[in-house]
Amino acid sequence: MKIVHIVMSMLYGGSERLATDLAYSMQNAGNEVYVLALSKMDAEKGYDKTEKGKKLTIFYIDKKRGLDLKAIKQLNVFLTKINPDVVHTHIDSAIYVIPWETFNRNVVKVHTVHNQAEKEFGIAKRNLMKVAYGFLRVTPVAISDQIQASIMRVYNLKKQNVPVIYNGIDVKKFQNKKDQKTSHRQLQILHVGRFFEQKNHKFMIQAIKELVDRKFDFHMTFVGEGPLFDDIVEYSKSMKISKYITFAGSTNFVEKFYEKADLFVLPSLFEGLPLSLLEAYAAGLPVIVSDVGGVSDICRDGVNGRLISVDNLNEFVDAVMGMENKEIRDKYGEYNAKFIKNYDVDVVATRYIELYSSLNKLKGVKRR
């Protein structure tokens, strides 16, 4: 097949990671695959600078902020020239492809919904996606059962029209043997995610302050960048806890941070099925995560981690302190290392290829 994955940029984030990993796996399976980024923003520190990026054909539109009609025209020209069998969109890129899809209804069109449907777009864009899912025959793919339920609810779609394909990662990249882990006096805690309100960084700074006040022995590392980065750094300074925190910024080698960690935390306000959580599983780490979105589909409280209520500071801090027990950490980590095998990106890519093929056979069949 000739497949085009479309993302907003090549920044090293969750949706970009999935799109690029899928494209690489699909290419290795013998398909002709392109990755198209609508913006050149962050290309210098994103996937385009990784070994994987160098082996993929990556194109850029250089879309400007806001409505950019010139970029939409360039996108139309690109897709017309490529003449793909499949167009697979991620995040906001789905909106910008709608004009081209209007005149190319026989192409297989798939959109991966990376978050709860009500959180993915504002009202105006959701109305456009209703047209895409109905009239333009775009197939929304849910990354978990919880996300499927949200898509059905928001867009009034039947379950049969919302396939579920769980996210996947390059499992081998994150696996590390326990004897390779450095023994720590302090509990090494890791968070990986962009500095957006969704990820709840301010809450984590408050939790760190509480852990310090309780004289808990730990160190926290934040990996990622984003619009709230400077604000969170300043907030940590105002709380006088900077020496307990490392702000590592963005990296193309995030696996190195998982190797050094004892515990992964993700107390987000909302989520789809975060790749960072799957990466933590592959690294054999115990986790503490918010009970939101698709997280509860793969995390069972007391089995492979702790599932906490959103914004419950005491519950989160108590859960972190409970992870001081190495036997508990090892129990959760070993479970996660076995569990993750079903979420390898090659397995997920195969499922998408099967979906593309089935949708191709359904061309011309009226949806109900």
Secondary structure as UniProt FT lines:
FT   STRAND          2..7
FT   HELIX           14..28
FT   TURN            29..30
FT   STRAND          32..37
FT   TURN            41..42
FT   HELIX           43..45
FT   HELIX           47..49
FT   HELIX           51..54
FT   STRAND          57..60
FT   HELIX           69..82
FT   STRAND          86..90
FT   TURN            91..92
FT   HELIX           93..102
FT   TURN            105..106
FT   STRAND          108..113
FT   HELIX           117..120
FT   HELIX           123..134
FT   TURN            135..136
FT   STRAND          139..142
FT   HELIX           145..155
FT   HELIX           159..161
FT   HELIX           171..174
FT   HELIX           178..180
FT   STRAND          187..192
FT   HELIX           197..199
FT   HELIX           201..213
FT   TURN            214..215
FT   STRAND          218..223
FT   TURN            227..228
FT   HELIX           229..238
FT   TURN            239..240
FT   HELIX           242..244
FT   STRAND          245..249
FT   HELIX           255..260
FT   STRAND          263..266
FT   HELIX           275..282
FT   TURN            283..284
FT   STRAND          287..290
FT   TURN            293..294
FT   HELIX           295..298
FT   TURN            302..304
FT   STRAND          305..308
FT   TURN            310..311
FT   HELIX           313..322
FT   TURN            323..324
FT   HELIX           326..339
FT   HELIX           340..343
FT   HELIX           345..361
FT   TURN            362..364
//
